[in-house]
Amino acid sequence: MIQCGPYALHPLETGTFKLDGGAMFGIVPKPLWEKRIAADDRNRIPLAARCLLIQGAGRCIVVDTGIGDTFSDKEQSIFGIDHSTHTLVGSLRAAGVEPEDVTDVVFTHLHFDHSGGAVMQQGDAVVPRFPQATHHVQADHWEAARAPNPKEQNSFRASILDPLAEGVAWTLHDGPGPLMPGIDLIRVDGHSRAQQLVKVRGEDKTCVFVGDLLPTHHHLGDAWTMAYDIDPLQTIDEKARFLRNAVANHWLLLFEHDPDVAAGYVASADDRLRVEPVSVH
């Protein structure tokens, strides 16, 4: 748990999955990225589906919801989805929270590995997991998710978004700005149109849940971007600007997909950036 101003932050492990290592590191050659994170015999690397619970000021907020458990057996095999150790609901309960206690669900973006846990199977139907919560996303991103471009059409799942569109209250945000007192949204567009990062401000600490701007701490380098990004050059610019602020202002970064590092500070030495991991347990 991390105390940041009036808010208690709990990184939540919700399971793991796997994606192609080449897609996760774009133009970086495999001999380089495999030194940092090993691939399996199908060229997939292990990834966390880590979310964030924010409690305080009368709110109980979940940022992203993991990949969820509504996928077919075939898809579970393709993506190596593993909930044997952690689930979203199990991790919430370990933090003393029931699904009905959640007041807000904030999506960095609506790719299935970030939004899938927001729905669940109920008999033959897929229904919202947090029907009483207000769900938050950027207005431009909602538009992009409902009419996806060819590159992202497999990342946005109607089976997830249709039940949410019909079954929960939404607040659609217009650009960067406050979510609520002490919590701000940062808009970035390189990975997916209008992704929003969540920044929590305290008197002595600022924490940022970095979503897919920095999926792992291995993605600090300029060229270490994902093939999934819709505009890699914009990602490079956004990442450089963000990391300058992170170093200058000593932000604690919370990583969503890093299998080994949940949180860390970015330090600069000899014109190179590195992450200094911080324990969050």
PLY file of the C-alpha trace (Angstrom):
ply
format ascii 1.0
element vertex 281
property float x
property float y
property float z
element edge 280
property int vertex1
property int vertex2
end_header
0.00 0.00 0.00
1.19 3.52 -0.86
-0.11 6.56 1.01
-0.36 9.57 -1.28
-2.07 12.55 0.31
-5.54 11.49 1.48
-5.51 8.41 -0.75
-4.34 4.86 -0.11
-3.09 3.24 -3.31
-3.10 -0.54 -3.69
-1.57 -2.06 -6.85
-3.77 -5.09 -7.54
-2.49 -8.26 -9.17
-5.34 -9.66 -11.26
-3.60 -12.45 -13.15
-1.09 -12.74 -15.97
-1.16 -13.16 -19.73
1.27 -13.34 -22.64
1.79 -11.36 -25.83
4.24 -11.66 -28.69
7.59 -10.23 -27.63
8.26 -8.70 -31.03
4.95 -6.84 -30.91
5.70 -5.60 -27.40
9.08 -4.16 -28.41
8.46 -3.06 -31.98
11.64 -2.40 -33.97
13.97 -3.48 -31.16
15.69 -6.73 -32.29
14.89 -9.87 -30.35
18.52 -10.47 -29.24
18.27 -7.16 -27.35
14.84 -7.43 -25.74
15.20 -11.11 -24.88
18.15 -10.25 -22.63
15.65 -8.35 -20.47
12.58 -10.57 -20.63
12.64 -14.10 -22.00
10.13 -15.42 -24.54
8.51 -18.83 -24.53
8.52 -21.31 -27.43
5.71 -19.30 -29.07
7.71 -16.04 -28.82
5.37 -14.73 -26.10
6.57 -12.83 -23.04
4.87 -12.88 -19.62
2.93 -9.77 -18.64
1.09 -8.66 -15.55
-2.50 -7.46 -15.65
-1.98 -5.10 -12.72
-4.68 -2.61 -11.77
-4.83 0.12 -9.14
-7.21 0.58 -6.22
-7.45 4.14 -4.86
-9.28 4.68 -1.57
-9.93 7.95 0.20
-12.01 11.12 0.30
-15.14 9.01 0.25
-14.24 7.24 -3.01
-13.26 3.69 -3.88
-11.71 3.82 -7.36
-10.46 1.00 -9.56
-8.12 2.05 -12.38
-8.31 -0.51 -15.21
-9.73 -3.96 -14.62
-7.34 -6.49 -16.13
-8.10 -8.97 -18.88
-11.07 -10.61 -17.18
-12.46 -14.12 -17.38
-14.98 -14.09 -20.24
-12.61 -15.37 -22.93
-13.06 -18.69 -24.70
-10.76 -21.61 -23.99
-9.06 -21.00 -27.34
-8.41 -17.34 -26.55
-7.18 -18.20 -23.07
-4.62 -20.49 -24.69
-3.61 -17.93 -27.33
-3.04 -15.22 -24.73
-1.76 -17.50 -21.98
-4.32 -16.09 -19.54
-3.64 -17.32 -16.00
-5.86 -16.56 -13.03
-4.64 -19.45 -10.91
-2.90 -17.15 -8.41
-4.69 -13.80 -8.67
-8.05 -12.46 -9.81
-9.47 -8.94 -9.73
-12.19 -9.78 -7.23
-9.83 -11.83 -5.10
-7.32 -8.97 -4.90
-10.06 -6.46 -4.13
-11.29 -8.65 -1.29
-7.75 -9.04 0.02
-7.77 -5.23 0.30
-11.12 -5.34 2.13
-13.22 -4.24 -0.84
-16.28 -5.92 -2.34
-17.30 -5.16 -5.95
-20.36 -3.25 -4.73
-18.08 -0.92 -2.71
-16.45 0.43 -5.89
-17.66 3.96 -6.66
-15.63 4.63 -9.81
-13.95 2.61 -12.54
-11.36 4.59 -14.52
-10.06 3.15 -17.78
-6.71 4.28 -19.12
-8.11 2.94 -22.39
-10.48 0.21 -23.51
-8.22 -2.43 -25.05
-9.42 -5.81 -23.82
-6.48 -6.36 -21.45
-7.46 -3.17 -19.61
-11.25 -3.42 -19.71
-12.08 -7.13 -19.71
-12.42 -7.42 -15.94
-15.19 -4.80 -15.95
-17.62 -7.47 -17.14
-18.40 -10.99 -15.98
-20.33 -14.03 -17.09
-23.80 -14.35 -15.54
-25.55 -17.40 -16.91
-25.60 -17.00 -20.68
-25.07 -13.23 -20.52
-22.06 -10.98 -20.05
-22.91 -8.21 -17.59
-21.08 -5.33 -15.87
-19.08 -6.34 -12.79
-19.48 -2.91 -11.15
-23.01 -1.81 -12.16
-23.27 0.75 -9.37
-19.98 2.50 -10.20
-19.47 5.46 -12.50
-17.14 4.51 -15.35
-14.65 7.05 -16.72
-12.86 7.33 -20.06
-11.89 10.07 -22.48
-14.72 11.03 -24.85
-12.41 10.82 -27.88
-11.30 7.36 -26.81
-14.87 6.10 -26.42
-15.53 7.25 -29.98
-12.39 5.49 -31.23
-13.27 2.29 -29.37
-16.77 2.10 -30.82
-15.56 2.66 -34.40
-12.04 1.18 -34.30
-9.38 1.62 -36.92
-8.06 -1.55 -38.61
-4.99 -1.70 -36.36
-7.03 -1.72 -33.15
-10.18 -3.55 -34.20
-9.10 -6.77 -32.46
-8.12 -4.90 -29.30
-11.57 -3.40 -28.74
-14.09 -6.14 -27.98
-17.81 -5.53 -28.51
-18.44 -8.43 -26.11
-16.93 -6.23 -23.38
-18.01 -2.77 -24.48
-21.64 -3.48 -25.41
-22.65 -4.56 -21.87
-20.81 -1.56 -20.43
-22.40 0.87 -22.90
-25.85 -0.28 -21.89
-25.42 -1.17 -18.25
-23.40 1.47 -16.36
-23.19 5.23 -15.86
-20.39 6.95 -17.76
-18.45 10.18 -17.39
-16.67 11.05 -20.63
-13.73 13.37 -20.05
-12.49 16.00 -22.47
-8.71 16.09 -22.33
-6.36 16.39 -19.36
-7.59 17.77 -16.07
-8.90 16.83 -12.64
-10.77 13.60 -12.02
-11.46 14.60 -8.43
-9.49 16.55 -5.78
-5.87 15.40 -5.79
-6.31 13.10 -8.80
-5.55 14.28 -12.34
-5.85 12.76 -15.80
-3.00 13.02 -18.33
-3.94 12.48 -21.98
-1.55 10.75 -24.38
-2.35 9.66 -27.94
0.52 7.61 -29.34
-0.57 4.16 -28.18
-4.29 4.65 -28.65
-6.28 7.79 -29.25
-6.89 9.61 -25.95
-5.37 7.16 -23.49
-5.48 8.70 -20.00
-2.89 8.20 -17.28
-3.92 8.71 -13.66
-1.80 10.97 -11.42
-2.40 11.11 -7.67
-0.90 14.08 -5.84
0.08 14.26 -2.17
2.12 16.80 -0.21
5.25 14.64 -0.26
4.60 12.20 -3.10
3.11 12.05 -6.58
2.19 8.70 -8.11
1.31 8.02 -11.74
-0.33 4.89 -13.11
1.33 4.84 -16.51
-0.86 2.43 -18.50
0.53 1.60 -21.92
2.68 4.71 -22.29
5.25 2.61 -20.39
3.92 -0.95 -20.27
7.07 -2.15 -18.49
10.20 -0.55 -17.08
12.03 -1.98 -20.09
10.26 0.57 -22.32
12.15 3.67 -21.11
14.33 3.96 -24.22
13.19 6.13 -27.12
12.95 3.30 -29.64
11.53 0.79 -27.16
7.92 1.24 -28.24
5.23 -1.29 -29.06
4.16 -2.36 -32.54
0.63 -1.97 -31.15
1.05 1.84 -30.95
-1.04 3.66 -33.54
1.54 6.47 -33.77
5.00 5.34 -32.55
6.61 8.72 -33.21
4.02 10.41 -31.03
4.63 7.80 -28.33
8.35 8.65 -28.46
7.63 12.36 -27.99
5.03 11.81 -25.26
7.25 9.36 -23.42
10.27 11.69 -23.50
8.23 14.61 -22.17
6.62 12.46 -19.49
9.92 10.98 -18.32
11.51 14.43 -18.07
8.71 15.42 -15.72
8.96 12.15 -13.82
12.67 12.65 -13.17
12.41 16.38 -12.38
9.46 15.97 -10.02
10.40 12.58 -8.53
7.17 10.87 -9.53
6.59 7.30 -8.42
5.54 5.31 -11.48
3.11 2.40 -11.18
3.52 -0.17 -13.97
0.55 -2.10 -15.31
2.16 -4.87 -17.35
5.65 -5.29 -15.89
5.88 -8.87 -14.59
8.58 -8.01 -12.05
8.40 -4.30 -11.15
5.12 -2.87 -9.86
6.47 0.57 -8.96
9.64 2.61 -9.17
11.29 5.99 -9.49
13.06 7.02 -12.69
16.61 8.25 -12.30
18.96 9.74 -14.88
22.70 9.04 -14.97
25.18 9.49 -17.83
22.29 10.46 -20.13
20.61 7.12 -19.51
17.40 6.44 -17.63
16.86 3.60 -15.22
14.09 2.57 -12.84
14.77 2.16 -9.15
12.13 -0.34 -7.98
10.09 0.32 -4.85
8.27 -2.31 -2.82
4.54 -1.69 -2.60
3.68 -4.51 -0.19
0 1
1 2
2 3
3 4
4 5
5 6
6 7
7 8
8 9
9 10
10 11
11 12
12 13
13 14
14 15
15 16
16 17
17 18
18 19
19 20
20 21
21 22
22 23
23 24
24 25
25 26
26 27
27 28
28 29
29 30
30 31
31 32
32 33
33 34
34 35
35 36
36 37
37 38
38 39
39 40
40 41
41 42
42 43
43 44
44 45
45 46
46 47
47 48
48 49
49 50
50 51
51 52
52 53
53 54
54 55
55 56
56 57
57 58
58 59
59 60
60 61
61 62
62 63
63 64
64 65
65 66
66 67
67 68
68 69
69 70
70 71
71 72
72 73
73 74
74 75
75 76
76 77
77 78
78 79
79 80
80 81
81 82
82 83
83 84
84 85
85 86
86 87
87 88
88 89
89 90
90 91
91 92
92 93
93 94
94 95
95 96
96 97
97 98
98 99
99 100
100 101
101 102
102 103
103 104
104 105
105 106
106 107
107 108
108 109
109 110
110 111
111 112
112 113
113 114
114 115
115 116
116 117
117 118
118 119
119 120
120 121
121 122
122 123
123 124
124 125
125 126
126 127
127 128
128 129
129 130
130 131
131 132
132 133
133 134
134 135
135 136
136 137
137 138
138 139
139 140
140 141
141 142
142 143
143 144
144 145
145 146
146 147
147 148
148 149
149 150
150 151
151 152
152 153
153 154
154 155
155 156
156 157
157 158
158 159
159 160
160 161
161 162
162 163
163 164
164 165
165 166
166 167
167 168
168 169
169 170
170 171
171 172
172 173
173 174
174 175
175 176
176 177
177 178
178 179
179 180
180 181
181 182
182 183
183 184
184 185
185 186
186 187
187 188
188 189
189 190
190 191
191 192
192 193
193 194
194 195
195 196
196 197
197 198
198 199
199 200
200 201
201 202
202 203
203 204
204 205
205 206
206 207
207 208
208 209
209 210
210 211
211 212
212 213
213 214
214 215
215 216
216 217
217 218
218 219
219 220
220 221
221 222
222 223
223 224
224 225
225 226
226 227
227 228
228 229
229 230
230 231
231 232
232 233
233 234
234 235
235 236
236 237
237 238
238 239
239 240
240 241
241 242
242 243
243 244
244 245
245 246
246 247
247 248
248 249
249 250
250 251
251 252
252 253
253 254
254 255
255 256
256 257
257 258
258 259
259 260
260 261
261 262
262 263
263 264
264 265
265 266
266 267
267 268
268 269
269 270
270 271
271 272
272 273
273 274
274 275
275 276
276 277
277 278
278 279
279 280
